[in-house]
């Protein structure tokens, strides 16, 4: 299927590894011109080279912390005609509620929520002029089923869903769509490192820990395994395409059935 993305300019924040990298690679594979973003130039250069080599597409890079206003403004100044914005930048860490300091709450909000809000605000003028655009927030099933082990993370993911819906409402009748994507437990780099550490501490292999995790921690999963970043990227690529013009204001799940609801 042709996703009709050739030469569309797309920004994927936090895209040097994991889900973000998979999204950037999938969009580039469809012929989009993709801006890869990471905090360090070395990481960006490595990702750009790899995606360009694999896809043959025009891949750009921007090194900078997009949780800051200065970096976001600089990126959009350099690339004023972004047509597809994928707000993937995010952080997570398990932490007991009583130990989450105010500074941690603010750090999570600035990175997971405000970065996407700010980039959407900066990219919208060009999208409005063209009367076409895609804004996608990479949220999480944790935004619906708040994890007790990292409440601050879950709250930011709920906020992303709310922002996406509200922004979609404000753009009713235009050619700009806004959606949130809710991955379930996914074998991204951060999760992979985290699970590997826990598995080693328990004297288990990754496969053994994965089986225990889905039996005890995420028992509602229907696939009983971690999703791959590429599985998440496939849905994002469709939502970013002109083919998804009737999909907006939606919270779309690629959660392996973890959310126990038909709606």
SULJODA-V133990 format. One record per residue. N is the residue number from 1. PHI is phi in whole degrees, -180 to 180 (999 if undefined). BURIAL is # if it has 16 or more other C-alpha atoms within 10 Angstrom, else .. Layout:
# SULJODA-V133990
<<N	PHI	BURIAL> <N	PHI	BURIAL>>
This chain:
# SULJODA-V133990
<<1	999	.> <2	-84	.> <3	-81	#> <4	57	.> <5	-107	#> <6	-59	#> <7	71	.> <8	-69	#> <9	-91	#> <10	-123	#> <11	-112	#> <12	-118	#> <13	-75	#> <14	58	#> <15	-122	#> <16	-89	#> <17	-160	#> <18	63	#> <19	-61	#> <20	-60	#> <21	-63	#> <22	-63	#> <23	-66	#> <24	-59	#> <25	-67	#> <26	-67	#> <27	-64	#> <28	-64	#> <29	-63	#> <30	-92	#> <31	93	#> <32	-72	#> <33	-89	#> <34	-110	#> <35	-99	#> <36	-89	#> <37	-128	#> <38	-157	#> <39	-79	#> <40	-119	.> <41	-64	.> <42	-62	.> <43	-66	#> <44	-64	#> <45	-60	#> <46	-63	.> <47	-67	#> <48	-60	#> <49	-61	.> <50	-66	.> <51	-70	#> <52	-62	#> <53	-66	.> <54	-77	.> <55	-113	#> <56	73	.> <57	-90	#> <58	-79	#> <59	-117	#> <60	-106	#> <61	-138	#> <62	-142	#> <63	-95	#> <64	169	#> <65	-87	#> <66	-78	#> <67	-83	#> <68	-107	.> <69	-65	.> <70	-64	.> <71	-67	#> <72	-62	#> <73	-64	#> <74	-64	.> <75	-62	#> <76	-72	.> <77	-62	.> <78	-74	.> <79	-134	#> <80	-76	#> <81	-115	#> <82	-65	#> <83	-102	#> <84	-128	#> <85	-116	#> <86	-112	#> <87	-86	#> <88	-103	#> <89	-54	#> <90	-169	#> <91	-130	.> <92	-151	.> <93	-166	.> <94	-65	.> <95	-162	.> <96	-59	.> <97	-53	.> <98	-65	.> <99	-98	.> <100	-85	.> <101	-77	.> <102	-54	.> <103	-63	.> <104	-70	.> <105	-59	.> <106	-67	.> <107	-64	#> <108	-66	#> <109	-66	#> <110	-63	#> <111	-81	#> <112	-83	#> <113	-112	#> <114	-65	#> <115	-60	#> <116	-72	#> <117	-60	#> <118	-65	#> <119	-65	#> <120	-62	#> <121	-62	.> <122	-74	#> <123	-87	#> <124	-62	#> <125	-55	.> <126	-68	.> <127	-64	#> <128	-65	.> <129	-62	.> <130	-84	.> <131	53	.> <132	-158	#> <133	179	#> <134	-133	#> <135	-121	#> <136	-129	#> <137	-103	#> <138	-86	#> <139	-91	#> <140	-173	#> <141	-60	#> <142	-68	#> <143	-77	#> <144	-103	.> <145	-111	.> <146	-61	#> <147	-76	#> <148	-62	.> <149	-84	.> <150	-156	#> <151	-62	#> <152	-61	#> <153	-63	#> <154	-59	#> <155	-62	#> <156	-67	#> <157	-73	#> <158	-64	#> <159	-61	#> <160	-63	#> <161	-62	#> <162	-66	#> <163	-62	#> <164	-61	#> <165	-67	#> <166	-63	.> <167	-67	#> <168	-61	#> <169	-60	.> <170	-71	.> <171	-109	.> <172	-55	.> <173	85	.> <174	-104	.> <175	-91	#> <176	-105	#> <177	-109	#> <178	-135	#> <179	-142	#> <180	-116	#> <181	-113	#> <182	-115	#> <183	-69	#> <184	-92	#> <185	-56	#> <186	-128	#> <187	-82	#> <188	-81	#> <189	-62	.> <190	-63	#> <191	-66	#> <192	-60	.> <193	-65	.> <194	-63	.> <195	-68	#> <196	-59	#> <197	-64	.> <198	-66	.> <199	-64	#> <200	-64	.> <201	-63	.> <202	-93	.> <203	69	.> <204	-118	.> <205	-80	.> <206	-60	#> <207	-63	.> <208	-66	.> <209	-66	#> <210	-59	#> <211	-63	.> <212	-67	.> <213	-58	#> <214	-79	#> <215	-80	.> <216	-111	.> <217	-97	.> <218	-126	#> <219	-67	.> <220	-81	.> <221	-59	#> <222	-93	.> <223	-93	.> <224	57	#> <225	-162	#> <226	-73	#> <227	-70	#> <228	-96	#> <229	-56	#> <230	-67	#> <231	-67	#> <232	-68	#> <233	-61	#> <234	-62	.> <235	-69	#> <236	-61	#> <237	-62	#> <238	-63	#> <239	-63	#> <240	-77	#> <241	-90	#> <242	-61	#> <243	-66	.> <244	-99	.> <245	-65	#> <246	-97	.> <247	-107	.> <248	-155	#> <249	72	#> <250	-105	.> <251	-107	#> <252	-99	#> <253	-97	#> <254	-132	#> <255	-108	#> <256	68	#> <257	82	#> <258	-63	#> <259	-74	#> <260	-88	.> <261	-155	.> <262	-82	.> <263	-122	.>>
